[in-house]
């Protein structure tokens, strides 16, 4: 099962809506047979046990390095842009829509 890192906006706009969008995309990926990693779920961890921003980025990038590809959701986000840059540096494919994830990652099997 291919693991898809979901890079998406978090702090710009409504944080709750941003988390929900990531979760909805993850659900669609699950329906298509992928294993999504949703960094924005750290939102709930942060509410209970706040940590500095740098900690969350460190954890995100560690998970990113273990994923098969990245799905960059639309919307302005310097954090998601940094995740995309790191993925490219690591040679991890980056996609900008679910259709491309399905098309290109399914061909790799």
N, C-alpha and C positions, 0 to 999 in steps of 0.2 A: 504494500500500500504506500503510495507516494505521499510524502509530508509536504504540505504547502504552508509557508509562513505568510501570514496576512499582514502586510504593511499598510497602515491606514492612519488618517488624521485622528488625533485624540483631543488636544487642548483647544483647538480653534472650533468655535461653535459650541453646541451642547454636548458635553462629555457623555452624558447618558445616551443620547442619540448615536453618537459615534461608536460607543461600545455595542449598542444594539445592531448597528449596520454590520460591524465585524462579525457578530454572532450569527446574523442572518446569512451572510456570505459563507461562513463556516458550515452552517447547516446545509446550504446548497452543495458545497463541496463534499460533505459527508454523503449526501444522497447520490453523488456521482462516483463514490468509491474512493475518495481521497481522505487523508488524515490531516485536518487543518490544525495549525498552531495559531492561537489567537493571543498575541501579546497584550491586547487591551483587557484581557481578563485579569491582568495584574491590577487593574483599577480597583477591584474588590479587595485584593490583598493590601493595597495602599491605603484604603479607607480604614482598615483595622490596624495595620502596622505600617505607618508612613516611613518612607525611605527617601533619601535624596534622589533627584532625577538621574544622576550619574549611575546610581545602582541599577535602576530599571533599564537604562541603556545597556549596561554591561550584561545583564541577564538576557535581554532581548537578542543582543548580538551573539551570545553564546548559543542560544536556541537556533538562531538563524543559520549558524554554521553547520547545524545538524539536519537542516531541511533540504529537500530535493529541489525546491523552487520557491520563488517569492511571487505573490500576487499583490500588486500595488493598487490599492483602491484610489478612486479619484478624490481630490481635495488637497488643499494646501497643507503641507506638513513637513517641517524641516527634519523631524525625527524619522518619518517614513522615507524621506529622500535620503537620509543618511543610511538607513537600512538597505535601500536599493543600491547605493554606492558600495556598501560593504559586500552585498551579494555579488555584484559585478566583479569586485576585487577578488572574491573567492571563486569566481567562475560558476556561480549558481545562477541559473536562468531566472529572468524577471519577466513576468507577464502583467498585462494591464487589463485583462478581462478573463472571466471564467472559461469562455470558449477556447481561448488560446491555451490555457492550462490543460484542458481536456484534450485538445488536438495534439499538442506537442509532447506532453508528458505521457499520454497513452501510447504514442509511437515508440517511446523508449523502452517499453516492456519487452 
